[in-house]
């Protein structure tokens, strides 16, 4: 095993900068070379769109904002434009992926994912635009996540006040966003009373991005994975972690030192945690280890791992996304 680790670490066959389409700058920042497609929000209720969306600033100095998604059918069911619906939808606070260094809440893959999620489950979604590393290393993204939660609890936007059940909120994220949802949950549980009337019921971690200095079996087996090679994972952590720390920092490795002490508070509050993944993802063993640790801590945790797929498969294969939404719906509504 040690020989495998040394070979993988010293002779990677994948250039992470080329793979991620980024270039390093002398000042420690990066230039993002790829132009990923973005989708604008659609808030005109006169258009025949099944889900409405709009962007609202949170912290203009940090250029953070939230994109709200509202299923069109809740407007159609209201007896009048000024009437408040008798039944509100659960609220999902979503954090996008991208290894902490690329992509956006406005990226088409995440916009489309949220649209389909809002339709299939259905839920109201607040997708958070957070600051990216390396310009803003962790815990900047966690700070932005918490600022978003505090913004939501007092927001007077009618989509939230009239159609979202703030007492039935779930933190959800994909890949790096799953990492953010997890750490935001650990922070939120400490000051849970300060978030009222927002009440978090659980965490949904979709192929969450975690790591560690000791290579896992799935990382070694898929070191040169075409979607998420090990060299790219290492680079994203190098660019995201606070300077001077390795991958056994708690931001990267949630199982270090037996896990966070705040998991006891998550257990006490009865929060539920869903972790999803697939055996085509090099991070699967990390995700399974997280499920095991949470279970040993007495947290209500469900692990859902499928055969095949790849990291981020739900973002590119709609059929896989719809299968996952069935799982989300069952988890959220406790079917």
C-alpha positions as CSV (number, residue, x, y, z in Angstrom):
1,X,0.0,0.0,0.0
2,X,2.8,2.4,0.9
3,X,4.5,1.7,-2.4
4,X,1.2,2.4,-4.2
5,X,0.9,5.7,-2.4
6,X,4.4,6.8,-3.2
7,X,4.0,6.0,-6.9
8,X,0.7,7.8,-7.1
9,X,2.0,10.9,-5.3
10,X,5.3,11.2,-7.0
11,X,4.4,10.4,-10.5
12,X,0.9,11.6,-11.3
13,X,-0.1,11.3,-14.9
14,X,-2.7,14.1,-14.8
15,X,-1.7,17.7,-14.9
16,X,-4.2,19.3,-12.4
17,X,-3.8,22.8,-13.8
18,X,-4.5,21.6,-17.3
19,X,-7.4,19.4,-16.2
20,X,-9.1,22.1,-14.2
21,X,-8.3,24.8,-16.8
22,X,-6.7,27.2,-14.4
23,X,-3.3,28.9,-14.3
24,X,-1.3,30.0,-11.3
25,X,-0.4,33.6,-10.8
26,X,2.7,34.9,-9.0
27,X,0.6,36.5,-6.2
28,X,-1.0,33.1,-5.3
29,X,-4.3,33.7,-7.1
30,X,-5.4,31.8,-10.2
31,X,-6.7,32.6,-13.6
32,X,-9.7,30.6,-14.6
33,X,-9.3,29.8,-18.2
34,X,-12.6,27.9,-18.9
35,X,-15.7,29.8,-19.7
36,X,-18.5,27.7,-18.0
37,X,-22.0,28.5,-19.2
38,X,-24.2,30.5,-16.9
39,X,-28.0,30.8,-16.8
40,X,-29.8,34.0,-15.9
41,X,-32.7,33.8,-13.4
42,X,-36.3,33.9,-14.7
43,X,-38.7,35.7,-12.4
44,X,-41.4,36.7,-14.9
45,X,-44.5,34.8,-13.8
46,X,-46.1,35.5,-17.2
47,X,-43.6,33.2,-18.8
48,X,-44.5,29.4,-19.1
49,X,-41.5,28.3,-16.9
50,X,-42.2,25.5,-14.3
51,X,-39.8,27.2,-11.8
52,X,-39.3,30.9,-11.2
53,X,-35.9,32.2,-10.0
54,X,-34.3,35.5,-9.0
55,X,-31.1,36.8,-7.5
56,X,-30.9,38.8,-4.3
57,X,-27.7,40.4,-2.9
58,X,-26.5,39.3,0.5
59,X,-23.2,41.1,1.1
60,X,-22.3,43.4,-1.8
61,X,-18.8,44.0,-0.5
62,X,-18.1,40.3,-0.8
63,X,-20.2,39.9,-3.9
64,X,-22.3,37.2,-2.3
65,X,-25.9,36.6,-3.2
66,X,-28.6,34.0,-3.3
67,X,-30.6,32.6,-6.2
68,X,-34.1,31.7,-5.1
69,X,-36.1,29.0,-6.9
70,X,-39.9,28.8,-6.6
71,X,-42.0,26.1,-8.2
72,X,-44.5,27.7,-10.4
73,X,-47.4,25.5,-9.2
74,X,-47.5,27.2,-5.8
75,X,-48.4,30.5,-7.5
76,X,-51.1,28.8,-9.6
77,X,-52.6,27.2,-6.5
78,X,-53.1,30.5,-4.7
79,X,-56.7,31.6,-4.8
80,X,-55.6,35.2,-5.4
81,X,-52.3,37.0,-6.0
82,X,-52.4,38.4,-2.4
83,X,-53.5,35.2,-0.6
84,X,-51.0,33.3,1.5
85,X,-50.9,29.5,0.7
86,X,-52.2,27.2,3.5
87,X,-49.3,24.8,2.9
88,X,-45.7,25.9,2.5
89,X,-42.9,24.0,1.0
90,X,-39.7,22.9,2.8
91,X,-36.7,25.2,2.2
92,X,-33.4,23.8,0.9
93,X,-30.4,26.0,1.2
94,X,-28.0,24.8,-1.5
95,X,-24.3,25.2,-1.9
96,X,-22.8,24.5,-5.4
97,X,-19.7,22.4,-6.1
98,X,-16.4,23.3,-7.9
99,X,-13.7,22.3,-5.5
100,X,-14.0,25.7,-3.7
101,X,-12.2,27.3,-6.6
102,X,-14.5,27.4,-9.7
103,X,-18.1,27.7,-10.8
104,X,-21.0,29.7,-9.4
105,X,-24.6,29.5,-8.2
106,X,-25.4,30.9,-11.6
107,X,-23.6,28.1,-13.5
108,X,-26.0,26.3,-15.8
109,X,-25.3,22.8,-14.4
110,X,-26.3,24.0,-10.9
111,X,-29.1,26.2,-12.1
112,X,-30.7,23.4,-14.0
113,X,-30.1,21.0,-11.1
114,X,-32.0,23.3,-8.7
115,X,-34.8,23.8,-11.3
116,X,-35.3,20.1,-11.5
117,X,-35.0,19.6,-7.8
118,X,-37.6,22.2,-7.1
119,X,-40.0,20.5,-9.5
120,X,-39.5,16.9,-8.5
121,X,-39.4,17.1,-4.7
122,X,-40.9,19.9,-4.6
123,X,-39.1,22.6,-2.5
124,X,-38.2,26.2,-2.3
125,X,-34.4,26.6,-2.9
126,X,-32.0,29.3,-1.8
127,X,-28.8,28.6,-3.8
128,X,-25.9,30.5,-2.2
129,X,-23.1,32.3,-4.1
130,X,-20.0,32.2,-1.8
131,X,-16.5,33.5,-2.2
132,X,-14.0,31.3,-4.0
133,X,-10.4,30.2,-3.1
134,X,-7.6,30.9,-3.3
135,X,-8.5,34.6,-3.2
136,X,-10.7,33.7,-0.2
137,X,-9.5,30.5,1.5
138,X,-11.5,28.5,3.9
139,X,-13.3,29.3,6.2
140,X,-14.5,32.2,3.9
141,X,-17.1,29.9,2.2
142,X,-18.3,28.7,5.6
143,X,-18.6,32.4,6.8
144,X,-20.7,33.2,3.7
145,X,-22.9,30.2,4.3
146,X,-23.7,31.3,7.8
147,X,-24.3,34.9,6.7
148,X,-26.7,33.5,4.1
149,X,-28.6,31.6,6.8
150,X,-28.9,34.7,9.0
151,X,-30.1,36.7,5.9
152,X,-32.7,34.1,5.2
153,X,-34.1,34.2,8.7
154,X,-34.9,37.9,8.5
155,X,-35.5,38.2,4.7
156,X,-38.8,39.9,3.8
157,X,-38.9,38.5,0.2
158,X,-42.4,37.2,-0.4
159,X,-41.1,33.9,-2.0
160,X,-39.6,33.1,1.4
161,X,-42.2,34.6,3.7
162,X,-45.2,33.3,1.8
163,X,-44.1,30.0,0.2
164,X,-41.1,28.6,2.2
165,X,-41.6,26.8,5.5
166,X,-38.6,28.2,7.5
167,X,-39.3,25.7,10.3
168,X,-38.5,22.9,7.9
169,X,-35.1,23.7,6.4
170,X,-32.4,21.4,5.0
171,X,-28.8,22.4,4.2
172,X,-27.7,20.7,1.0
173,X,-24.6,20.7,-1.2
174,X,-22.9,19.0,-4.1
175,X,-19.2,18.0,-3.8
176,X,-17.4,21.0,-2.3
177,X,-20.9,22.3,-1.6
178,X,-21.6,19.2,0.5
179,X,-18.5,20.0,2.5
180,X,-19.8,23.5,3.0
181,X,-23.3,22.2,4.1
182,X,-21.6,19.9,6.6
183,X,-19.4,22.6,8.2
184,X,-22.2,25.2,8.1
185,X,-24.3,22.6,10.0
186,X,-21.6,22.3,12.6
187,X,-21.6,26.0,13.0
188,X,-25.3,26.5,12.9
189,X,-26.0,23.9,15.6
190,X,-23.9,25.9,18.1
191,X,-26.0,29.1,17.7
192,X,-29.2,27.4,16.7
193,X,-31.4,29.7,18.8
194,X,-30.0,32.7,16.9
195,X,-31.4,31.4,13.7
196,X,-35.0,31.4,14.7
197,X,-37.5,31.2,13.0
198,X,-35.2,29.3,10.6
199,X,-35.1,25.7,11.9
200,X,-32.7,23.2,10.4
201,X,-34.0,19.7,10.2
202,X,-31.1,18.0,8.5
203,X,-28.2,17.9,6.1
204,X,-28.1,16.5,2.5
205,X,-24.5,15.8,1.4
206,X,-24.4,14.9,-2.3
207,X,-21.0,13.3,-3.1
208,X,-19.3,15.6,-0.5
209,X,-15.7,16.6,-1.0
210,X,-13.5,15.5,1.8
211,X,-9.9,14.2,2.0
212,X,-7.0,13.3,4.2
213,X,-3.3,12.8,4.2
214,X,-3.7,9.0,4.3
215,X,-4.9,7.8,0.9
216,X,-8.2,5.8,0.9
217,X,-8.7,2.6,-1.2
218,X,-11.0,4.3,-3.7
219,X,-8.5,7.2,-4.1
220,X,-5.7,4.8,-4.9
221,X,-7.9,2.7,-7.2
222,X,-9.0,5.7,-9.2
223,X,-5.9,7.9,-8.8
224,X,-6.1,8.9,-12.5
225,X,-9.9,9.1,-12.7
226,X,-11.0,11.0,-15.9
227,X,-13.4,13.2,-13.9
228,X,-11.7,13.8,-10.6
229,X,-8.1,12.6,-10.6
230,X,-6.2,12.6,-7.3
231,X,-3.8,15.3,-8.4
232,X,-6.8,17.7,-8.9
233,X,-8.1,16.9,-5.4
234,X,-4.7,17.7,-3.9
235,X,-4.4,20.9,-5.8
236,X,-7.9,22.1,-4.9
237,X,-7.1,21.4,-1.2
238,X,-3.8,23.2,-1.5
239,X,-5.6,26.2,-2.9
240,X,-8.4,26.2,-0.4
241,X,-7.1,25.2,3.0
242,X,-5.6,27.9,5.3
243,X,-1.9,28.4,4.5
244,X,0.4,26.0,6.3
245,X,-2.2,23.2,6.9
246,X,-2.3,19.8,5.3
247,X,-5.3,17.6,4.4
248,X,-5.8,16.4,7.9
249,X,-7.2,19.8,8.8
250,X,-10.8,19.5,10.1
251,X,-12.1,21.4,7.1
252,X,-10.8,18.6,4.8
253,X,-10.9,15.5,7.0
254,X,-14.1,15.3,9.1
255,X,-13.1,12.2,10.9
256,X,-9.8,13.6,12.3
257,X,-9.6,13.3,16.1
258,X,-12.8,11.3,16.1
259,X,-15.0,14.0,14.6
260,X,-16.3,17.4,15.7
261,X,-17.6,17.7,19.3
262,X,-20.6,19.5,17.8
263,X,-21.9,16.2,16.5
264,X,-23.3,15.6,20.0
265,X,-25.5,18.7,19.6
266,X,-26.7,17.5,16.1
267,X,-27.6,14.2,17.7
268,X,-29.4,15.9,20.6
269,X,-31.5,18.1,18.2
270,X,-32.4,15.1,16.1
271,X,-31.1,16.4,12.9
272,X,-31.0,13.8,10.1
273,X,-28.1,13.5,7.7
274,X,-28.2,11.9,4.2
275,X,-24.9,11.1,2.4
276,X,-25.0,10.0,-1.2
277,X,-22.3,8.7,-3.5
278,X,-21.3,6.1,-6.0
279,X,-18.5,3.6,-6.5
280,X,-17.3,5.4,-9.6
281,X,-16.2,8.4,-7.4
282,X,-12.7,8.4,-6.0
283,X,-14.1,10.1,-2.9
284,X,-16.6,7.2,-2.0
285,X,-14.5,5.7,0.8
286,X,-14.3,9.1,2.4
287,X,-18.0,9.4,2.3
288,X,-18.6,5.9,3.7
289,X,-16.2,6.7,6.5
290,X,-18.2,9.8,7.3
291,X,-21.4,7.8,7.4
292,X,-19.8,5.3,9.8
293,X,-18.5,8.0,12.1
294,X,-21.8,9.8,12.3
295,X,-23.5,6.5,13.1
296,X,-21.1,5.8,15.8
297,X,-21.8,9.2,17.2
298,X,-25.5,8.4,17.4
299,X,-26.5,10.8,14.6
300,X,-29.4,9.8,12.5
301,X,-27.6,9.1,9.2
302,X,-28.5,7.4,6.0
303,X,-25.9,6.5,3.4
304,X,-27.0,5.9,-0.2
305,X,-24.3,4.5,-2.5
306,X,-24.9,3.2,-6.0
307,X,-22.9,1.2,-8.4
308,X,-21.3,2.9,-11.4
309,X,-21.5,6.7,-12.1
310,X,-18.8,9.2,-11.5
311,X,-18.2,12.3,-9.4
312,X,-20.9,14.8,-10.3
313,X,-22.9,12.3,-12.4
314,X,-26.2,13.9,-11.3
315,X,-25.1,17.2,-12.8
316,X,-24.7,15.7,-16.3
317,X,-27.1,12.8,-16.5
318,X,-30.7,13.9,-15.9
319,X,-31.9,10.3,-15.3
320,X,-29.5,10.0,-12.4
321,X,-30.6,13.3,-11.0
322,X,-34.3,12.2,-11.1
323,X,-33.4,9.0,-9.3
324,X,-31.6,11.0,-6.7
325,X,-34.5,13.4,-6.3
326,X,-36.7,10.4,-5.3
327,X,-34.3,9.7,-2.5
328,X,-34.3,13.4,-1.5
329,X,-38.1,13.6,-1.5
330,X,-38.3,10.5,0.8
331,X,-35.7,11.9,3.1
332,X,-37.2,15.4,3.4
333,X,-40.8,14.3,3.8
334,X,-39.8,11.1,5.7
335,X,-41.9,9.0,3.4
